[in-house]
Amino acid sequence: MKAKLVIEDSFSTGAGVVYLKVWKVPDPVPPSEHSFKYRLAYIVKGERVVGYDNERGKGDHKHLRDNEFDYLFSGVGKLIDDFMSDIQEVQRNENI
């Protein structure tokens, strides 16, 4: 089985644009242990303000501005909820 795109969306919110891409993969992307590959980003004025991804070699993590944090993946629905929650918090705190 090849990777299958299961979510692809983009929309505006606040002063930025949200991009969502999630694939179902036949084998986990190491060191992740689940069968999803994802790339989520909130871009404001050409800059990634919030990002979630699980690139090979790094595993599940998120970016808040210039800071990177480990992320505990527990499902696609929770992933998107957590991502949108971080966007809302940034919008509140930075008035964007």
Secondary structure, DSSP 8 states (H G I E B T S, - for coil): ---EEEEEEEEEETTEEEEEEEEE-SS--TT--SSEEEEEEEEETTEEEEEEE--TTT-SEEEETTEEEE-----HHHHHHHHHHHHHHHHHHHT-
